[in-house]
Structure formats: C-alpha cells, structure tokens
C-alpha cells in the first residue's frame, strides 16, 4: 500500500481519544468518590433504559399511509418470524395487512408489558465496565495509563489536564491524517478517469470475508463472502480471478483459516481497503489490505 498503510490505519485510531469522554477536575480521587461516579453512571443508564422501555412503539410506516401511486410493490419485503426467510407481498392489500398485524402485535405487547426490571441493565453495565477496565486503556497512549486510574477510564472520565493534552494529540493526528487522505484522493482522482468502472465493481466490498487467496498457474484466485444484502436466492460467495499475474506477493504471516459459523463459511481474514493503479503498459497494480484475526 502506498497511502492506506498500517501507519495510516494506526494514525486513524488516534484521532478520537476524547470521543465520549467527560472532563473532571484534576485531583486524586478516593475510593468513595470513584464509587460515586460508578453509581451515578449506573443510575443514568437505568433511567435511560426505563424511559426507552416505557415509550410507545414507533412505526416507520403506517398501514393507512400506503399509497400505491407513490411506491412500488417491489420495494416491500418482510421477514417470516418463524423461518427467517424473506416474504415478498403480491399486492398492496397484503402490504397493508402485514403492517396492520405488526402494529397490532406491537401495541398489544406494549400495553401488556410488565413493570420495568433494571436487573438486566445492571448486569450489562457491570459486564461492560469489567470489559472497559480490561481493554479500555488500549485506546489511549501509554502515558495516560500512568496518570489516570483505570476505573475512571472505564467510566469514560478524564482529568481535565489529561483531556486537554489528548485533545492536542487528536488535532495533530487529524491534521496528519487529512494530509495523507488529501494526497491519496489527488491520486485516485487521476486513476478513476483512467481505470474502467467495471474493474472497481469487480473488487470485494468493504468488510468482505476472504475465504481463499492463492496462485493458480498464471492467475491468482480469490474467493470472498460478501455480507451485504443479496438478491433473493443469491449466494453471498463470489470468486474473483486476476488473469496473467506477473507478480504476486503476500505479507509473511497471512494465513487464511476458514471455518463454519451459523451455517455459513467464514474465515479469520477480512478485506479492509484496496489501491488500484493503472501502469504505463496497460496492466494493473492492485494492493489489498486485509485485517487478520488470530
């Protein structure tokens, strides 16, 4: 990769240090004060969940608003709750009937709901807190962990002086990232005018799962699974063949391990980005960036 390198990706992870974080005064906090922060955050989450629980159901589409003159029947699709398969209505009367049924059931469920029980919210909060205690510090530079109690980080709290320093680092990293993106976009604006659209369309979609990548004679074969919406009856698997490849390099340690997950073939390798260049002899140079989960 020339632009979207590992360094670029690492820099991108360092542009939102303070996102979701709240400033608190600089001081040494006692056990009781940290416990008070914890209780306050938990109480807030319970209140938010209770409010959502007691809100009446919202329907994006109301059966009475369906107008055959302003919408196409092909735009409507429902999911069978028992089988999980897609249902395509054959008429607008069927669309209205399905929406009315969904709305009646949702309204009945809402009117007969039991009193709000905060136990699940408490469990999820505690679980999330333990996870942030264990891993939350990894999003920050090492010096932050030397200055800030992990319990405060797990509660999304930062002493004001640390918050200010991180804000400065954020801005510097964002500036450096914008400079790289600007250079890359300048290059891509040239390439897009020269490279046929069908070349880009043939490449994997973002976050596609890489199942196979190997050289076969003069060709390189890639098999992927795309997780985007597929047409009814279509399979998400696709084979891409790069013909008459002159040079094929893969980084040391890139081993694709496939396995079954909920009835579908998946792997430890995910497509993240690509760079495509048209060379002077009319051939292409393509760089792929994969994320490997060990």
N, C-alpha and C positions, 0 to 999 in steps of 0.2 A: 504494500500500500504506500502511496506517495503522500496522501493527505490524511486519510482516516486511519491513522496508525494506532498502535497501542498507547502511545504517548498522548495522542488526541483523545482517545477514549478515557484515559486516566485523568486528563485535564477536565473533561466534561463532568466527571464525578465530583469535581472540586469547585463547582460553580454555585452550589446551593447549600452551603454549610448552615446557614441560618434559617432556611426554609422550615416553617412550622415551629421554630424555636421562640421562646419568650424570654425577654431580658428580666433579670432580677438583680437587686443591689449586690455590690461586691462585699462579701463578708464570709466568715466561717460559720456555716450553718450547723446547728446542733441536731442530734437525733430527733428530738421532738419537733423541730422546725421542718426537717425533711419529711417526717411522718405527716405533718400538717399539709405539706404540699401534695403528698400522695392522697390523703383523704379528700382534699379539695378537688383534685383531678378526677378521682373516682366518683365523687358526688356529682360533678358536672356531667360525666359520661352517663350516669344513671338517669339524670334529669333529661338529657337529650334523647336517650333511648325511650324513656317513658313518653315523652312528647310525640315521638315518631309512632310509637305503638298505639297511641290514642287518636292519631289523625285518621279521619275517614279515608276510605280508598279513593285513589285518583285514577281516572281513566283517560288515557290519551285520546281515545276515540270513543264517542258516544254513538250508540246504535241509531239514535234519531237524527244524527248529523250526516249519515252516509248518503252521499248524493252520486248516483251512477253517472251523472253528467260531468262530474269533476274528478273522477277517479277511474282507474282501470281495474277490472276484476283480477287481472294477473298480478297486480301489486299486493294482493292479500294472500297471506299464508298463516296458518295456525299450527300449533303443535298438539298432537294427541297426548294427553297426560298419562295414559296407560302404557303406550308403546314408545313414546318419544319421537315418533315419525311425523313428517310434515303432512299437513292436510291442506289441499287447495280447494277452496269453495267453488261450486259450479254455478252459483248465482249470487246476486246481491242480497236476496232474501236469506240465503244461507249465511252470508257475512253478518247480517243484522241479527239473525238467530243466535249465532255463535257469540257475538258481542253481548247480547242481552243475557245469555246464560252465564258468561264470565262475570258480568256486573252483578247479577242476582246472587251468585255464589259468593262473590267477594263481599257484598253488602251484608249477606246473612252471616258470614264468618265474622265480620266486624261487629255486628250487633250482638253476637253471642260470645264474643271473646271474654276470657276470664280476666280478673284483675291483673295488672302488670306485675310480673315477678322479676325482681332485679338479680336473682341468683345467677342467671346465665351471663348477664352483663358483668357482674363481679368476677366470675370465672374467666371470662375473656380478657378483662382488664388485667387481672393478675398474671395471666399467661403472656399477654403482650408485654407487660412490664418485665417479666423474667427474661423474655427474648431480647428486649432492648437493653437490659442490664448486661446480657452476654455478648450481644453483637452490635449494639447501637453505637458504641465508641469507634467502631471501624470506619465510620463515615467522616471522621474528623482527623486532622493532623495529630501526630503523636504528642505534641506539646500540650494539647487540650486535655488529654487524659492525666497529665501531670498536674494540671491546675484545677480540674473540676471533678467533683465527686460523681462517680458513675450513676448513682441514684438520681442525681439532678438531671443528667443527660437522658436517663431513661424516662424522665417526666417532661422532656423537651424544655428544660430550663438551662439558661446560660448566664453566668455573672456578666454584668454589663461590660466590663473591660475586655473579657474574652469575646463577647459578642461583637464588640467594635473591631477587634483585631481580625476576627474571622470575616467580618464584612469587608475589610480592606483586602484580604486574600481573595475573597469571592470576586471582587471587582477586577482585580489584576488577572485572575484566571479567566473571567468572562471576556476581558479585553483580548487576551492571548487567543482564546477560542474563536472569537469573532474574526481575528486576523487570519487564522487558518481557514475558516469557513469561507472567507471572502476570496482567498487565493484559490480554494477548491472550486467555488462557484464560477470564478472567472474562467477556469479551465473547462468546467463542464458546459458552460455556455458555448464554447467553441466546439466541443465534442458533440453536443446534441444536434448541431447543424450539419455535422458530417456523418454521424452514425445513424443508420436506419432505425426507425422506431421498433421494428419487429425484433431487433437484437435485444433492446431493453425489455420488451414484453416477454421474451423467452427466458429471461433470467428469473431466479427464485424471488418470491415475495418476501418481504421483511418478516423475520421470525419463522421462516420455513424450517422444518426439521430435515437435516441431511442424513439420509439412510445409507448412501453408497457413493463413494468417490474413488474411482480407480482408472488407471490407464488400460485401454484395450487396443493393442496394436498402435495405429497412428492416432486413435481417438481417445478422448477422456470422457467417461460416462459418469453422470451424477444423477442419483435418484433422490427425490425430495418428497416430503409430505407437507402440503400447504394447509394451514389451519383456518384460512379464510372461508367465507361462505361458498359452498359448492352448489351447483345446479342439482336439482332433484335427480337422484340416481347416479350422479357422477362420483367418481372416486377421487380422493384428495391427493393421490400419488401421481407423480409425474417424472418422466425420465428426460434428461437434457443431455444431448450428445454434442461435444465440441469436436469438430472434424479436423483431421490433419494437423494435430497439435505439434508444434516444433519443440516447445519446451514446457515441461510440467513439473512444478516444484510445490511441495507441501512442507510446512514447517515441521521440524522434528517434534515428535510427541503428539501429533494429530492422529489419534487412533479413534475411529468411529465404532462405538459399541451399540448395537441395536437390541431392542427388547420389546415385549408386548406390554401395553398399558391400556387397560379397559377396552380390549378388543381391537386396538389399533397398533400398528408398528411405529415405534418411535426410537429415538437414539439420544446419546449424550451430546450431540452436536447441533447447534442452531445457527442458521445464517443471520448475520447482522448487517453487513454492508458489502458493497462492491465498488470497484472503479474500473471503467472501461475506456480504453484508449485505441484510437484508430492509428495504425502505423503507416509509414510512407509507402509501403508495398501493398497496402490494402488489407492486410491482416489485422487481427485484433490482439491486444494485450489486456487480459482481464485479471484483476486482483479480487479475491474473495476474502472476506473477514468472517471467521466463524467463532462462536462462543462455545467452549468445551467445558462440560460439567464433569468433574472427576467422580 
